[in-house]
Each structure stands twice: as structure tokens, then as C-alpha cells.
Amino acid sequence: MGFLQMLYLSGMKLMCVLCCIILFSCKEVQKLHWPESTSTITGSEFYKQAAAMNWAARDSFAVKEILAGNVPGFLREFKPINVWVTDSATGKKINATYYVAPDYLSIGSNDDWARINISPKAAQQIADDFECFLPTRKMVDDIYNAAIVKLEPVPMYAFRDSTPTMWQHHLIIEGQRKGRSGLIAGIKKDVVISGKITRDGRADRVAIYGWHKLDGKPIQPLYTGHIYWWVDYSQGIRLVYRNIKVDGKWMDYIDVLKDKTLQRLLCNEAFCDYYRYSY
């Protein structure tokens, strides 16, 4: 083999290696179509204005800002969560990927933003508008396991449902995070969808779950004890893109949950038939 031919082949191998490095370093993301925000409300300004509001007024304020696209740029790129299940009838392994927000619902710009706490009714309105849904208990566990940044929960005990406490908790989390980026978990309980809601016996429930400690165990078991308008500093809203990729084909999450085999990709409860909040 001639020198030039050897040089050419070496160059081709080097290009292949570089291409592989690029492909594996650029993780797949799903970009949602958020409107371009014209709002001047930053994260800190949101909490200044919301400080004296009751929960309903704070909800309305948050929904208005988010539906207008006032979210930090990093929140717009959803991260993949890969799951699988074995079909008991055929023994076939079924792979699926769903896409989740890298952090909890927030308002503001990348330079001045803040996580917010809202009721499930407000969260559902936002999820519907952006073709998303809220996670199940199983999904919260899977998201925690996939997270790059895992932080120790910081419980607070006074004025849990006050707006200033919500702002303070956000600042505490940011002190823990220390600028690290990527899919984050362990910082909030999740508002989830659960079949337990309609079987609770009490009307207008909200289901919450999670807030994993560093040993992977959640502080909050699946719980439907609160009425829907109860919101405190610990409850976060994680949006999930409603289209799920199942063995390479896109499916709506409701169709996945209705299928007795596929529902186990997303749900590990006895009943997986509650799809969205509606009051």
C-alpha cells in the first residue's frame, strides 16, 4: 500500500472517530414550540409582584406569563428518558423514549429565573397548551434515576404555602446547584397523575409523589390527601411531551396508558386510567 493511500485511510478513520464523538456527545433533545416572550417579568420580579397574592391570583399570574412564553431558554429543550418493558405474551422487549423538561416549571430568562409553584388545574392548562402531560409515579422514579444533577431535599416547616417561602426555597436550591446544568431531580415533590385520585373517595384531589433523597428513596409516598387548590413550596411541575416514541413509532401518551402492555412503560400502579386534571 502506498504512502498516500495509507495517509488517506488514516484520515478517513480519524473523521469517523470524530463523527462518533460528536454523535455521542450531542444527546437527543425534543424542542417544544414555545412562543417568543415579550414579557419583562423576570423570576425575581414575579415573586415581588406575587408576594401579596392569594393562590388563585398567583396561579393566574403564572399561567399568563408562561403561556406568553416567559420561560428560561434552557427549559425549552426536553431531555430523553429511555424505558423498556417485556411483553409477557411474546417475550419481546419493548423500548420507549419520552421527553421531559430538564427542570421544574419556571418563569424568567436564563439570567434571572425562578421555579414556581402552582395548582394542578393551572399546570394542566399549561400542559395542554404546550402538548404536554404531567408524569406518573413511575416516571418520577425513572426521571430521578436518569438525572445528571441530584440534590439533597431541603424541607421547610414554617409558612409552607406562602409565596415568600416559595421564593426562598428556589434560592436554597440554586445555592445547592452551584451552576451545574442538566436534568435535575431531588429538589421537589412532583404533582403527578394517578388512578388513586378518582378512587380516593374525596372530590377534587391532587396527587403528589417524590422528593428523592440521595439514597434514591422518596420522602413523599403517593399521596392524595390535599384538595386541588393546595399549593406549597415543595410541589413542582415537571412537563412531559405528550408524544412517546415506542419501538421507533410515535404514540400519544393516553394511547400508551390505555394499552395493558405498554402502560407499564409509564405506570406501575394498579390503575393507570387517570390522564389529566379536570375539575
Secondary structure by P-SEA (a helix, b strand, c coil): ccaaaaaaaaaaaaaaaaaaaaaaaccbbbbcccccccccccaaaaaaaaccccaaaaaaaaaaaaaaccccccccbbbbbbbbbbcccccbbbbbbbbbcccccccccccbbbbbbbcaaaaaaaaaaacbbbbcaaaaaaaaaaccccccbbbbccccccaaaaaaaaaaaaaaaccccccccccbbbbccccccccccccbbbbbbbbcccccccccccccccccccccccbbbbbbccccccccccccaaaaaaccccccccccccccccccccc
